[in-house]
């Protein structure tokens, strides 16, 4: 059942969104911005 949910289009979209948000959160904790809006960046 879980495998079928992950294989579905909605499941893949949810997994992608979760991965992106977790990555952004980790980068935010480390002080590395993923966005250049209003923040000074080293790059």
Secondary structure, 3 states (H helix, E strand, C coil): CHHHHHHCHHHHHHHHHHHHHHHHHHHHHHCCCCCCCCCCCCC
